[in-house]
Amino acid sequence: MASLEELRAERVKKIELLRDAGMDPYPARVPRDHALNIVRDEFSALEASQETRSVSGRVMAIRGQGAILFVVLDDGTAKFQVVFKKDTLDETSFDLFEGAADIGDFISVTGTFFTTQRGEQSMLATSWMMATKSLLPLPEKWHGITDPDERFRKRYLDIVMNPELRDLFYKKAQFWEATRNFMIDHGFLEVETPTLELTTGGAEANPFKTHHKDFDIPVYLRISIGELWQKRLMAAGFPKTFEIGRAYRNEGTSPEHLQEFTNMEFYWAYADYNDGMKMTQMLYQKIAQDVFGTLEFTTRGHTFNLDGEWPVVEYVGEIQRQTGIDVLTASEEDMRAKLDELKVKYEGANRERLTDTLWKFCRKNIAGPAFLVHHPKLVSPLAKESKERPGTVERFQVLLAGSEVGNGFSELNDPLDQRARFELQQKLIEDGDEEAMMPEWEFVDMLEHGMPPTCGFGFGERLFAFMVDKPIRETQLFPLMRPKIENS
C-alpha cells in the first residue's frame, strides 16, 4: 500500500499532465449553471429539454472501466452521478480524466441529462475541466476519520465524509434563526454590545485577560452577552433588547462546557421573572417545533417533553429534600460534611461555592422540563430579592436532563443593594475566589440614575447540544485544539 507521501507525489505529477494538456488545475472560475440540489428537484424538466448544462462538485466516487466511467459529484447541496463515455467525450479528454482525475478533486462537467437503465438520474458528459486538483486523498470511505482529535483538527474532512454532520450545522443555523425570529416577532430590538470589557459583568466565571495596547490597560473578553450593557439600554429607554453573540470563559472543558460559545440574552423592561418564565417556555417550544418538528427529546439518559405547563422546583427546598441540608441556615462545616458524605469533590470552602456544589449534586436527578426558582441571594448577585422568601431571589433557570439550560431573573435595580452585593463579591475575590463576579461601579452609577423594573434571561448553544443529544464540542464547527506536535 502506497504511503501518503507517495500518493501525494503521484498527484503532483498529474498537475503536470493537466497543464501539458492545456488545462489549468486551479482556475478562478468554472462553468456551473445549477447547484446539484436544483438538478435533483428539476430533473424531469432538465432531462426533457435536452439542453446542455454545466454542474460542479467534488468527486466522491469513480467506478467503471474501459469506455465508460460513472462519477459521483457532491457540491454540498446534493450528490449526483455523471457518466463519462468515450463516444460522447473526445478520446483525449476522456483519457485525461482517467489519467489525471482522482477522488477528492473538484471538477466542472458539461453535458445533457438522462436516466440510466437502472433508473439513476444522471448527466452524460460532453466536456469537463478541473476546478481544483487535490494533492491529498480523502479519508477511507467506510471508516472516515477514526481518531477523535484528528476529526476536530480536520473538521472539513469530517464533514465531507459525514453528511449527517453537515446536516447538524444546518440545524444549528436554523436553531439561532428561530431564536432571532421569535425575539423580533415579540418586539425585541437586536443590539450589539462590547466583547472587550474593563470588568467581566453579568456572570460568575474566570475570564480571559488581554492587554489593550492603545489605552495601555488590561481588558477582558466578556463572559456574558452584554448583561450590564443591555441593562444600561433599559435605563436609556429601550423597552426590549436582545443579543446573540460569543462569550468566553477561561475554565474547564466538559460535555456541557467550552471556553468559547454562543449565547442569547434578552432584557425586558416592566417585566419580572414570572413574565420571563412564560416567555421562555414559549421560546423553547417554538425552537423545538420549528427546528426539530417535535417537543419530545431524549438526551443524557433523560427523556423530556417541552409541551404543557412546566413545574416549578424550589432551589432551597429541593436541596433539603435530597440532602437534608438547608443551605440558608446550615453551617459551612455541616455543608462540607454532607459533601464529604456524598463523596462530592468541591473547590473553595466559602459558603457560595459549597451551596452551588450541593445544588449541582441534586440537579442531575431532575429530567425536566422544569423551572428552578428562588436561589439563595448569595449565589445571585444581580437578582432582585424575593419579598415572599427573604434570603432568596426572583431568579429562574430552565432544568433539562439534569442540568441548567437557561438563566434569568427579575433584575436588581436598587443601587444601594447592588453596591452592597458588589462589595461582598469584591471580598470573595480578595479571598481568592476566581469565579466571583467583578464589581462594576459605573454600572452602579447607572442604577443611581434609575433603571425600570426589568426581566433578563439568557441561554446558549448547550440547549442545542441537548436537543441533538451530543456533547457541546461536537456541535461546534471548529472547537479550539491544542497545537499539533509534529514528530521531529
Secondary structure, DSSP 8 states (H G I E B T S, - for coil): ---HHHHHHHHHHHHHHHHHTT--SS-S-----S-HHHHHHTHHHHHHHT--EEEEEEEEEEEEETTEEEEEEE-SS-EEEEEEETTTS-HHHHHHHHHH--TT-EEEEEEEEEE-TT--EEEEEEEEEEEE--SS----TTT----HHHHHHTHHHHHHH-HHHHHHHHHHHHHHHHHHHHHHHTT-EE----SEESS--SS-----EEEETTTTEEEEE-SSSSHHHHHHHHHHT-SEEEEEEEEE-----BTTB-SEEEEEEEEEET--HHHHHHHHHHHHHHHIIIIIS-SEEEETTEEEE--S---EEEHHHHHHHHHS--TTTS-HHHHHHHHHHTT------SHHHHHHHHHHHHHTT--S-EEEE--BGGG-TTB-B-SSSTTBBSEEEEEETTEEEEEEEEB---HHHHHHHHHHHHHHHHTT-TTS----HHHHHHHHH----EEEEEEETHHHHHHTTS-GGGGSSS----------
